[in-house]
C-alpha cells in the first residue's frame, strides 16, 4: 500500500489565509530572481508532515524557495517559502504551510488571491559573485539561511519548479472550508545557474513543519525569469483519502 500522510492540518487553520473567491486573474511578474535549495529530510517524519490526502516522496524532501521581485502591482517585495515534497495522486507537488514576505501589500494580495499562508518577515536574497544567499529573520530571529555556492551557468530548461499546495480557508456555499490550493505558476527563463547547496539556519517550527530535520543536501538553482501567477484550477481536501481529495474547479 502507498504511504499517506497522518497530519491533521485543522490545528493550523488559524494560520491559513481566508480566500473570499477563486476567480483571481493571472498576473505576470517580470524579471524575478528565484533561489531554490532542496534538502533530503529525516525519514522519521515521512508521513507526520503531510495530511491524509497526500503521499510522501521517497526520500522525503524540503525546498527553500526565495523570490526577489522588483516590479509588481503591489510594489517590490521578497518572498520566502519552505515546502515539503509530496504527491497528489501521481503528480509531484510541494506542501506550503508558511511563507514570509517583507511587503504587507504583496503578502495580502498573495494570500487573498492564491492562498499563500504568508506572514511578515525580513526576507533578503542577494546574488554575489561566488554565491546566492537567502535569509529570513522573523521576530528578531534568523529562521532560515540557504545558499547556492560556486554558481555555474545552465539552461533554464534544466530547472523544473514543482507546483505548490497552499493551505488556505475558502468561503464557499456559506461556509469556510480548509483546503490545499494548487499554485502552479508559469516560468519564462532568461538566465539560470546551479551550484552547491548549503542550508545554514533552519527553524522548523517557524515554518509549521516541526518534525522536518534536514539530513542531506540535494540541489541548488538560481534563475532570472518572468513568472505568471495562475488562475486557480484545483483544490485538495486535506482530510480525504488521495483518490477522493482532488476537486477540479468548474472554470477549468
MARTOR-28005 format. One line per 4 residues: number of its first residue (from 1); their letters; for each residue x, y, z of C-alpha. Coordinates in Angstrom, 1 decimal, padded with zeros to 4 digits. Example, Ala and Ser with C-alpha at 12.3 -4.5 7.8 and 13.67 -1.06 7.14 Angstrom:
1 = as = 012.3 -004.5 007.8 ~ 013.7 -001.1 007.1 $
//
This chain:
1 = xxxx = 000.0 000.0 000.0 ~ 001.3 003.5 -000.8 ~ 002.1 005.6 002.2 ~ -000.1 008.6 003.0 $
5 = xxxx = 000.2 011.4 005.5 ~ -001.1 011.3 009.0 ~ -001.1 015.0 010.0 ~ -004.3 016.8 010.9 $
9 = xxxx = -004.0 020.3 009.4 ~ -007.1 021.6 011.2 ~ -004.8 022.8 014.0 ~ -003.2 025.2 011.5 $
13 = xxxx = -006.5 026.7 010.3 ~ -005.8 029.9 012.3 ~ -002.6 030.4 010.2 ~ -004.4 029.7 006.9 $
17 = xxxx = -005.4 032.8 004.9 ~ -009.0 033.4 004.0 ~ -009.7 033.5 000.3 ~ -013.1 035.2 -000.4 $
21 = xxxx = -013.2 033.9 -004.0 ~ -011.4 031.7 -006.5 ~ -011.6 034.0 -009.5 ~ -008.3 035.8 -009.4 $
25 = xxxx = -007.0 036.6 -012.8 ~ -003.4 035.7 -013.8 ~ -000.7 038.3 -013.3 ~ 002.8 038.3 -014.8 $
29 = xxxx = 005.8 039.4 -012.7 ~ 008.8 040.3 -014.8 ~ 012.5 039.9 -014.0 ~ 012.1 037.8 -010.9 $
33 = xxxx = 015.1 036.3 -009.2 ~ 014.5 032.8 -007.8 ~ 016.7 030.8 -005.5 ~ 015.8 027.2 -004.7 $
37 = xxxx = 017.7 024.9 -002.3 ~ 016.5 021.3 -001.9 ~ 017.4 019.1 001.0 ~ 016.6 015.5 002.0 $
41 = xxxx = 015.0 015.3 005.4 ~ 015.0 012.6 008.0 ~ 012.5 009.8 007.1 ~ 011.3 009.5 010.6 $
45 = xxxx = 008.8 012.3 009.6 ~ 007.9 010.8 006.2 ~ 004.2 010.7 007.0 ~ 003.8 013.0 010.0 $
49 = xxxx = 004.5 016.2 008.0 ~ 001.7 015.6 005.5 ~ -002.1 015.3 005.7 ~ -004.0 012.1 004.6 $
53 = xxxx = -004.7 013.5 001.1 ~ -001.0 013.4 000.1 ~ 001.6 010.7 -000.5 ~ 005.2 011.4 000.7 $
57 = xxxx = 008.1 011.5 -001.7 ~ 010.8 008.8 -001.2 ~ 013.2 010.1 000.1 ~ 011.3 012.9 001.8 $
61 = xxxx = 012.4 016.4 000.8 ~ 012.2 020.0 001.7 ~ 012.7 023.0 -000.6 ~ 013.6 026.5 000.5 $
65 = xxxx = 012.4 029.0 -002.2 ~ 013.2 032.7 -002.4 ~ 011.7 035.2 -004.8 ~ 013.1 038.7 -005.3 $
69 = xxxx = 010.5 040.8 -007.2 ~ 011.4 044.3 -008.3 ~ 008.2 045.2 -010.1 ~ 004.7 044.1 -009.2 $
73 = xxxx = 001.2 045.6 -008.8 ~ 002.0 045.8 -005.1 ~ 005.5 047.2 -005.4 ~ 008.8 045.5 -004.9 $
77 = xxxx = 008.9 042.5 -002.5 ~ 010.8 039.5 -001.4 ~ 009.2 036.2 -000.5 ~ 010.5 033.0 001.1 $
81 = xxxx = 008.8 029.6 001.3 ~ 009.7 026.3 002.9 ~ 007.8 023.4 001.2 ~ 007.6 019.7 001.9 $
85 = xxxx = 007.8 017.4 -001.1 ~ 004.7 015.3 -001.7 ~ 002.4 013.7 -004.4 ~ -001.2 014.5 -005.0 $
89 = xxxx = -002.2 011.2 -006.7 ~ 000.7 010.6 -009.1 ~ 001.6 014.2 -009.5 ~ 004.6 015.8 -007.7 $
93 = xxxx = 003.6 018.7 -005.5 ~ 005.0 020.7 -002.6 ~ 003.1 021.5 000.6 ~ 003.3 025.1 001.8 $
97 = xxxx = 002.2 025.8 005.4 ~ 004.1 029.0 006.0 ~ 005.8 031.8 004.0 ~ 007.4 035.1 004.9 $
101 = xxxx = 007.3 038.3 002.9 ~ 008.8 041.8 003.5 ~ 005.8 043.7 002.0 ~ 002.4 043.9 003.6 $
105 = xxxx = 000.6 044.8 000.3 ~ 002.2 041.9 -001.5 ~ 001.6 039.5 001.3 ~ -002.1 040.4 001.5 $
109 = xxxx = -002.5 040.0 -002.3 ~ -000.7 036.6 -002.4 ~ -002.8 035.3 000.5 ~ -006.2 036.5 -000.8 $
113 = xxxx = -005.6 035.7 -004.4 ~ -003.6 032.5 -004.3 ~ -003.9 031.2 -000.8 ~ -000.2 031.6 000.2 $
117 = xxxx = 000.0 031.4 004.1 ~ 002.2 034.5 004.3 ~ 003.3 036.4 007.4 ~ 005.5 039.4 007.8 $
121 = xxxx = 009.3 038.9 008.0 ~ 012.6 040.4 007.0 ~ 013.4 038.4 003.7 ~ 016.5 039.1 001.8 $
125 = xxxx = 018.0 037.3 -001.2 ~ 021.2 038.5 -003.0 ~ 023.4 037.2 -005.8 ~ 027.1 037.7 -005.2 $
129 = xxxx = 030.0 036.7 -007.5 ~ 030.6 033.4 -005.7 ~ 027.2 032.5 -004.2 ~ 023.5 033.3 -003.9 $
133 = xxxx = 022.3 033.8 -000.3 ~ 018.7 033.9 001.0 ~ 017.9 034.8 004.6 ~ 014.7 035.2 006.7 $
137 = xxxx = 014.6 037.0 010.1 ~ 011.3 036.8 012.0 ~ 010.7 038.3 015.4 ~ 014.4 039.1 015.6 $
141 = xxxx = 015.5 035.5 015.0 ~ 017.2 034.0 011.9 ~ 014.8 031.3 010.9 ~ 016.3 030.4 007.5 $
145 = xxxx = 019.6 030.8 005.7 ~ 020.0 029.0 002.3 ~ 022.8 029.3 -000.2 ~ 023.9 028.3 -003.7 $
149 = xxxx = 027.7 028.2 -003.7 ~ 030.0 028.5 -006.7 ~ 027.3 029.2 -009.4 ~ 027.8 027.9 -012.9 $
153 = xxxx = 025.6 028.7 -015.9 ~ 023.0 026.2 -017.1 ~ 019.9 026.3 -019.4 ~ 016.5 027.3 -017.9 $
157 = xxxx = 015.3 024.0 -019.5 ~ 017.3 022.2 -016.8 ~ 015.2 023.7 -014.0 ~ 011.7 022.4 -013.0 $
161 = xxxx = 009.7 024.0 -010.2 ~ 007.1 021.9 -008.6 ~ 003.6 023.3 -008.0 ~ 002.6 024.4 -004.5 $
165 = xxxx = -000.3 023.2 -002.5 ~ -001.1 026.2 -000.3 ~ -003.0 025.8 003.0 ~ -005.9 028.2 002.9 $
169 = xxxx = -009.5 028.7 004.1 ~ -012.2 029.3 001.4 ~ -015.6 031.0 001.7 ~ -017.9 028.7 -000.3 $
173 = xxxx = -021.6 028.0 -000.1 ~ -022.0 030.0 003.2 ~ -019.2 028.0 005.0 ~ -015.5 028.3 005.5 $
177 = xxxx = -013.6 025.2 004.2 ~ -009.9 024.3 004.8 ~ -008.3 023.4 001.5 ~ -005.0 023.0 -000.2 $
181 = xxxx = -004.9 025.4 -003.2 ~ -002.8 024.3 -006.2 ~ -000.5 027.2 -007.1 ~ 001.3 026.4 -010.4 $
185 = xxxx = 003.0 029.5 -011.9 ~ 004.4 029.5 -015.4 ~ 008.0 030.5 -015.9 ~ 009.9 032.0 -018.8 $
189 = xxxx = 013.7 031.8 -018.1 ~ 016.2 034.4 -019.1 ~ 019.2 033.1 -017.0 ~ 019.8 030.0 -014.9 $
193 = xxxx = 022.6 028.7 -012.7 ~ 023.3 025.7 -010.5 ~ 025.7 025.3 -007.6 ~ 026.4 023.5 -004.3 $
197 = xxxx = 023.5 023.7 -001.9 ~ 024.0 024.8 001.7 ~ 021.3 025.1 004.4 ~ 022.5 027.0 007.4 $
201 = xxxx = 020.0 028.2 010.0 ~ 016.6 026.5 009.8 ~ 013.9 026.8 012.5 ~ 011.4 024.1 011.5 $
205 = xxxx = 008.7 025.3 013.9 ~ 008.8 028.8 012.4 ~ 007.7 027.2 009.1 ~ 005.0 025.0 010.7 $
209 = xxxx = 007.0 021.8 009.9 ~ 008.3 021.0 013.4 ~ 009.3 017.4 012.5 ~ 011.4 018.4 009.5 $
213 = xxxx = 015.1 017.7 010.1 ~ 017.4 018.4 007.1 ~ 019.6 015.4 006.5 ~ 021.4 015.7 003.2 $
217 = xxxx = 021.8 018.5 000.5 ~ 020.4 017.6 -002.9 ~ 020.5 020.6 -005.3 ~ 020.5 024.4 -005.6 $
221 = xxxx = 019.5 026.6 -008.5 ~ 019.1 030.2 -009.3 ~ 017.1 031.8 -012.1 ~ 016.1 035.1 -013.6 $
225 = xxxx = 012.7 034.7 -015.1 ~ 009.2 036.1 -015.7 ~ 006.6 034.4 -013.5 ~ 002.9 034.2 -014.4 $
229 = xxxx = 000.8 033.8 -011.2 ~ -002.0 031.5 -012.4 ~ -005.7 031.2 -012.2 ~ -006.7 028.7 -009.5 $
233 = xxxx = -007.7 025.4 -011.1 ~ -007.5 022.6 -008.5 ~ -008.3 022.2 -004.8 ~ -007.4 019.3 -002.4 $
237 = xxxx = -009.4 018.4 000.7 ~ -006.5 017.6 003.1 ~ -008.6 015.3 005.3 ~ -009.8 013.0 002.5 $
241 = xxxx = -008.0 009.9 001.0 ~ -005.9 010.7 -002.1 ~ -008.3 009.3 -004.7 ~ -011.2 011.4 -003.2 $
245 = xxxx = -009.4 014.6 -002.3 ~ -008.9 016.5 -005.6 ~ -011.5 018.9 -006.9 ~ -011.3 020.4 -010.4 $
249 = xxxx = -012.9 023.8 -010.5 ~ -015.8 024.4 -012.9 ~ -014.0 027.2 -014.9 ~ -011.1 024.9 -015.8 $
//
